[in-house]
């Protein structure tokens, strides 16, 4: 291996290490800061509960089975979480009008208030993240993050096929 090839390999390893540290750090910081922001605003839900509310609001279908798949959790885990959110007044369960066997879920107005706070946090986070970037840099960042998301999506899909 030539000296240039060795330097290139070292740069690649350093870049890979840095990217790994950035992804793990970003994930941890976002969850921590997001949870604290909600707590400071008087929201007494866990970040997981808020993300369930968010998923219900944005889902194309609000059946329990669809929501469990969307959230990448078991139906039993979702049922437990929905029961807790229902007792707290954030979610309602109801039967489908055409097929009474299908259970659907929807957010209550109380949940929508929490989601406003949550959405504002995300808006501020994105504004801060891209505030100093130009359009070209934003596009490169989006493309890179889309590639990373595609990798995780494919990996999740591959792992759930065998399950």
N, C-alpha and C positions, 0 to 999 in steps of 0.2 A: 504494500500500500504506500502510495506516495505521500509526501508531507501535505500537499493540498487536499488529497482525499481524506487523510486523517483529520485535518482541521475541519473539513466539511462535515465529517461524521460527528466530531465533537460539538459543532454548532447545532447539528440536527438533534443530538441527544439533549443538549442544553435547552433548546426550543421545546422539545417534547416534555421535558421535566417542568419547565416554566408553565406551559399550557396546562398541564395536569394540576399544578399548584393553583393556577388561576381559576380553573373550573371548580375545583373542590372548595377553594376559598370563597368564590362568588356564591356558590350554592349555600354554604354555611352562613355567610354574612347576610344574604338576602332573607333566609328563613329567620335568623335571629332578629334582625332589624325590623322585619315585617311583623313578627310576633310582638315585639316591644311597642311598635307604633300602634298596633291594635289595642294593646293594653293601656297605653297612654290616652287613647281616645275613648276609653271606657268599655271596650268590647271584651266580654268575659267568655270568649270562645277560644279554643285552641286554633292554631294555624291550620291544622288538618280539617277542622270543622268549617272554617271559613273557605277553604279550598273546595270542600264538598258543596257548599252553598254556591260558590262561583261556578262550579261544574254544572250544577242543576240549572243555573241561569243561562248558561251558554250552550247547553246540549241540544242536539237536534231531536232527540227523543227523551222523554222524562220517565221512561219505565225503569223500574228497579234494576232489571237485568242489564239494560243498556248503560245505566249509570255506573254499575259495578265494573263493567268492561272499560268504560271511559276513564274511570279512576284507577284502574289496574289493581282492584282489590276483589276479594271474594264477595259473593252475595251475602253471606253471613256477616262479614265485617261491615258491609254497607248497611245491612238491617240494624245492627247494633248502633251504628253512628246515626242513622236516621231516627231511630227510637229516641236517642238522647236529644237530638236536635228538635224533634217533635215535642218532647216534654218541656224543652226550653222555649218553645213557641216560634221557632225559626222555619219549620218545615211542616207541610201538611201532606198526608197520604190520602189518596182517593182511588176508587176503582174506575177503570176505563168504562165509558158509557156503552161501547159496542161489545166489549168482551170483559165481563165482570171478573175473569180470572187474572187479568192484568192489573197490577198495582202501579200507579203513577205517583210521582212526588212533585211538589212545587214549593217554592219559597213563599214565605209570608211577607207582609210589609216590613216586619221587624228585621227579616233577613236582608231586604233590599237596603235598609239603612246601613247595615254593616258592610254590604257590598259597595256602597258609595265611598265609605272610608277606605276600603281595600283598593278600589279602583284609583282613588286619589293618590294613594301610596305608590301604586305602579306607574301612574302618569308622571309623578315627580321623579321616580327612579329612572325612567326612560329619558325624561327631559335632561336630567343630570348626566346620564351616561352618554348621550349623543349631542349635548349642548355645544361642545366646541368642535364637533366634527363637521366637515363639509359633506355635500351630497354624495360625492364619489366614495368618501370614507365610510359613510353610512351604508351605502350599497355593498361595499366589500365586507363590512362587519355583518350585515344581514346575511349575505351569501355564506360566510364562514359559519355563522350560527345555524343557518338552515342545514348545512352539511353535517354539523355535529348532531343536530336534532334528528336528521335522517338516520345517522348511524345508530343512535339510541333507539329510535323507533324500530329499525330493522332488527337490532339485537333483542329488543323486547318481544317482537313478533316471533323471532326464531326460538326464544326460550319458552314462549307460551304454547308453541305448536306441540312440543313434547309433553307438556304438563296435562 
